Amino acid sequence: METRQAMNTTEPIIRIRDLVFRRGSRTILDGVDMDIARGRIVAIMGPSGVGKTTVLRLITGQLHPDEGSVEVNGQRVSSLSSRELQTFRRDVGVLLQNGALFTDLTVFENVATPVREHTDLPEPLVRRLVMSKLHSVGLGGTEELMPHQLSGGMARRVALARAVVLDPQIVLYDEPLAGLDPIAVSTISRLMRETNDALGLTSIVVTHDVLQMSRLVDYCYIIAAGRIAGEGRPDDLKRSQDPSVDQFMNGKVDGPIPFHYDPGGPEWSLLQ
């Protein structure tokens, strides 16, 4: 079996081409191209309602494109059967906004849930795996706590442990730093970087947080008006002369990206 280190690192693990996604008569994404390099942390950024989270849902096969393609490891996601999708998703970890822990399960049971859903491991091995992941995020000894007993930063770390418990190739983060205090933000950012590098992951982060992403990620895509407005390393994007990129990266009020909601624009209920 080919090891992760032996895989071809020159080909992107995720290739998106000519991607068009519509909701009714509204075009949310219009001709989007992305190459996500293996082993990198890549940010998808842009103002609210432009389709960032929609890209994640297209990658996992929750949504299908109207035109174009999303390929992961050479597999066209929209062509996979239900059974193939289930196998495919085992190799994709997801950390949703606010962690999305199951409130009626302990920390241990939250992290163990993907293991029990996707494997037939005996209970001693499940316990060993879960405890290993909790220790890796600095939460050994919390396994019997309930989510309401955790701080926001602790809950996000439990969610990270759950996202990587099956050692996926890809981890998708949807606003992983939202609502956290500065210390928790720094802690989660460091854990994301360390986890990505230690496990040989590829991470995709949807976020508005320009400052933290400038410190964390290797590459950024900025979406505006349904298209890729800019792409590159964070430092390069901050110096971009493109009006949309400059406005977003430097937090300028005036520019081509409107502040007020456009009734003829993307359908926000889908994207928030």
Secondary structure, 3 states (H helix, E strand, C coil): CCCCCCCCCCCCCEEEEEEEEEECCEEEEEEEEEEECCCCEEEEECCCCCCHHHHHHHHCCCCCCCEEEEEECCEEHHHCCHHHHHHHHHCEEEECCCCCCCCCCCHHHHHHHHHHHHCCCCHHHHHHHHHHHHHHCCCCCCCCCCHHHCCHHHHHHHHHHHHHCCCCCEEEEECCCCCCCHHHHHHHHHHHHHHHHHHCCEEEEEECCHHHHHHHCCEEEEEECCEEEEEECHHHHHCCCCHHHHHHHCCCCCCCCCCCCCCCCCCHHHHC
